[in-house]
Amino acid sequence: MDRIDLTKEKFNTLFKAMPCENGGSDPEFMKILQRFIFGEVCYAGSLDDKIRELITITVLTVNQTLPQLEAHVGACLNVGLSPLEIREAIYQCAPFIGFPKTLNAISGMNKTFAERKISLPLEDTATVTEDTRFEDGLKIQAPLYGTEIKDKYAYLPEPFSELIPKWLTELCFADFNTRKGLDGKTRELLTVVMLAAIGGAETQVRSHVIGALKAGNTAEEVVCALSHAMPYMGIPKLFNALNCAQDLLKGGV
């Protein structure tokens, strides 16, 4: 099949519809967009439609492009992702982009859920308690990142030399990464994409590429994920992410 036929195939899989051929006010632009994303990028590399759609909604959450997010939440459901998997991909953006932007994305997600007659709220998938947050978070953090953050920020005045590393462990790794719905490998891959989409976070991108590889992702999967994110975040952010992790992606960790 050529990329026009591939576009039709993928568009039907994701959206249960045909791509826009000549309709709308900007049909030429839509042809370029659809044929590139759905006829080329979606077929490049090893990742399946489920992971690709989780990548897409992650970048759209970072970008706050809510109309497109709502459409791709629908696509997530169409390719067989559960509401819990979708929710967890959006929830885990909070430590990186902040709670207000994450709430905006949750609102768009829930709008699509309501349209699909999915009952809300979804089930509680938390696994930590107030007493176990730090220990449970550290169990995930330490094998991937050691004491990197605690060591790096030991110079801060008290109480922040202790609080900032503690907040990272408890908020990011305990409150979110211990939740049911997504495995650690997927969460780390989505975090790489998220940081690349933010822009200007290349130090963190590199650290999380290391974490993603340690969590079981291959270098090809990391590059595939970043490449899939490119139409939504732009080519410069793809190049920045690849450049900062070049040595890691040549041979892995």
C-alpha angles and dihedrals in degrees: 000000000000121000093267091059091042089053091054091048095049095041091054091048094051104034105017088235142089122261119258108268107174106343131103130041096287108036094154092057092046091052091053092046097045098043092049099044101034100026099042118009095045090058098045116102137357105295119112128230093264095057091041092055092048087053090049096051090046092056092042089052091052091047093045089226093152103174090056090043091056091051093049093047083060089049089051090057091045093057093049106265114146122237088246093056091049092047093050093052089055097039093055091059090073100087090050105040100022134253100276094058091044090052089053090054092046088054091053091046092050091049089060092043090053091050088053091049093245109159117239142248097042119220120290110258101177115131103181132080130208088260097049103038098104097043094045092047092048091054088064098035102046100058091051103035109011113201094323097129096041091050095045096052099039087110093069119108116259133300092023097060086067101029100053096053089042092052091051092051095045101038104036103028101028109030094041114014095051092056121111120247103064130047123233094254092057094044092054092048091051090048091057090052092045093053092046090052093051091060126213091050098100093133089058092042090058093048091050093046085060089048092048092052092048089049090060106271118132124230088249091055092050092050090045091052093050091046092050089051092051099088089054099043102028137251097274092061090049091052092046091053094046093046095051092051099034096123092047094050093050094063110358125228 
